[in-house]
């Protein structure tokens, strides 16, 4: 993986390339360990230097890359199922809920001959749980639920949300409630529509209600959201469900 010519010990080494070591051992400890981690490395100008994939059985291996001295950007994200890569953007097609995406980006000062980057992935999606209480089954049999909003992607290096048409159907869960996954949002445009025979019966401004509950879309790890909806009155209560990472060592079998 070393893509730059090295200097000899007799030369002035201040302008020589250096080695960037990428350490993925933390990913190995995640209870929901991804099947693979995608790595993108770029120089200070944004020029892509490396595009690599680490499989789950290699997280314990330190990966080495020859890079120019100076600032280097390292983007790491879990292998995706639905998100589509376009340049440095990960874009969600219309009609799909968000992947269970974990990602991290950092700027690394590569000034020594060997520099190490320790990668810790963070949760880039929120699961929204919808609870209509005793009306859950009635809603499931009488309406189609659809969520939509104005952000449908993420920049790999800034982790910032990318504007686009987010829309997905909302399915009933085994416990009777409903859920869908949404990508990081940049405003309060997220909506929930109740459709009957393709026509909108009612719409709920989820984004506004979520903001009123104090949810932080800029959080390093996105929390989950529980939305309680009283169907007769359409009163909405939102609760933020704090998300905490679970490691393999914390799982009780």
N, C-alpha and C positions, 0 to 999 in steps of 0.2 A: 504493500500500500504506500510505500515511500516514493512520492512522485517527483522529488526535487533532488538535484545533484548535491552532494555534500562537499565540504571543504576539507583540505588536508590539515594536519596539525600544525604545519609551518605557516599557514596563511592567517591573515587577519580575519577572525571568525565573526566579527560584529555584523557583517552583512550576509552571513551564511544562513541557509535554511535551518530550521530547528525541527525537533520531533514533538508532535502533539499526541499525547496519550489520552485516549478516551476510555473512561472507566465506567462500565455498565453494571457493576456488581450490585448496586442498590436495587436495580430492576429485578434481579434474581430473588430478592426477598419479598417482593410484592405477592400478596395472596391471589390477586387477579392478574398475575404475570402475563403480559402480552405474548403472542406467538412469535413476534419479531419486532425489532425496533429499527426504524428507518433513520439514517444519519445523513445530514447535509452539512457540508463545511464550506464556508466562503471566506474570501479575504476581506480586507478593510473596504475595498471598493464595491463589494457585493458580488464579485466574480466567483462562481462556484468552482471549488477545488476538488471536492470529493462528493460522491453519491454512493452510499453504502447501505447494506442491510445486515443486521446482526440477528441471527436466529436464537431462539430461546436456549438452546444447548450451548451457546457460546458467550453468555452474559458474563461469565467469570473470566474471560480472556481479555486482557488489556489490548485495545486496538491502537495501532500506531500509524500516524500520518505525517509525511514530510510537508511542512508549511513554511511560508515566508515569515520572517520576524515581523512583529507588530501585532495589531489586533486581528483576531480571527473569530468569526462567528460560527457557533456550533448549534445546529437545530437537531433535536431528537424527538421522535414521536412514534407511538405504537402503530403497528401495521394496521391499515384501515380496510374495511370491507366495502363501504359505500362511497366515502369521500374520494374525490378525483383530484389528482395533482396537476396543477397548471402553473408552470414556473415555480415560484415560491409560495403559491397559494394552494390550500386544500379546500375544495369546493363541494358543497352538498347538493346533489341533484334534487329537483322538485319531486315531491312525493315520498321522500324518505326521512325518517327520523335520524338524529345524529348518531354517528358511531360512538362507541364507548372509548373516546380518544383521550390518551394521556400524552402530554408533550412537555417539552422544556426547551428554552433557548438561552444562550449566554454568549457574551463577548469575552474572549480569553486573551489576555496579554501574553503573547509568546515572545519573551525576551531572553529566556534561558535556552540552553541547548536541548533540554527536555522539559516539557511542560505538561501537566496532567489536568484533565477536566473530569470532574466527578458528576455524572449525570443522575439527577433525581427527577422523575417524571411527575407531572401534576395534572389533575383532572380538568378537562376542557369541555365538559358537557354537564348539563343539569337534567336530572330526571324529574319530570313534573307529574305528580300523582293527583288525579281528579277523583273526588269522592262526593257523589250525590246522595249519600246516606241511603235511606230506604227506597229511594227512586233509582238506584243504580240499574237494576234489571229493566225497569221501564224505559230508562234512557237508552239502554243497549238495544231494546227491541223497537223503539220508536224513532230514533234519530241516528244520523251518522255524525260523528264528531271529527272536526278538522281543526288543526292548529296552523297558524301562519304568522309570519313576521318578516322583518326587513333585513335580517342578517343570516347568511347561509354559508359561512366559510371562515377560514382562519389563515392568517399569514404565518408561515413556518418560522420565521425569524423574529417577529415581534409578538407573536401569539395574539395579535389584535383581530377582532371580528371583521369580516369582510361583508359588505352590503350585498344583498341578493334576495331572491324570493325563497323564503323558507316556508314550506307547506308539507304537512304529513297527516295521514289519517291517524286517529287515536283508537286503540283497541282496548277491549275489556280484559282485565286480568282475572286470574283464577279466584281471587278473593272478592270479586264483584266490582271493584273500582276500576279505574282507567289510568293509563300512563303513556307518556311519550318522552323521548329525549330531545333536548333542544341545544343547539350550539350556543356559545357565548354571544350575548346580544350587546348592541351598542346604543339602544334606546328603549323606549317603552311601547314599541309597535306590536309586540306579541299579542295575538288574539286567539280566542277559541270560538268556533262557530258550531252551532247545533243546526244540522240540516235535516229537512224532511222532504223526501222525494226530490232531492237536488236543490231545493229552495231553502234559503236561510230562515230559520225559525227564530233564532236569537243569537246574539254575539256578546261575548264577555271580554272586556279589555284586560286580559291577563297581565300584560306588561305594566300597566298602571297599578294594578292591585299588588303585583309582586314588588314594585318599587315602594309602595306605601308600607309594605311589610319590612322594609329595610334590607332587602336582598342586594348583594353586591356582585355585579357582573364583572368587576375588576379583580375579584379575589383570585389569589394564586391557584387555589383549588376551589372549584365551584361547588357550592352546597346543592342539595336537592330541595324540592318545593312541594308542599302539600296544599292543595286547593280544595276547600270544602264549599260546595255549591248547594244552596237550598233551591230546588227546582221551582216550587210554587211562587216564591218571591224573587228568585234570581239574586238573592243576597250571597256575597262571596267573602269567604274568610281565607287568608293565606298565612301559612306557617312555614318558616324556613327550617329545613331539616339539616342540621349541621352534619357535614360529611367528614369522616376521619378515615385516614388510610388504615387498612388492615394488612399486616405482614404475615407471612407464613407462620412465623413463630407464635403469633397471637391466635391462630386458629385452633380451636379445641375440637378434636375428632371424637 
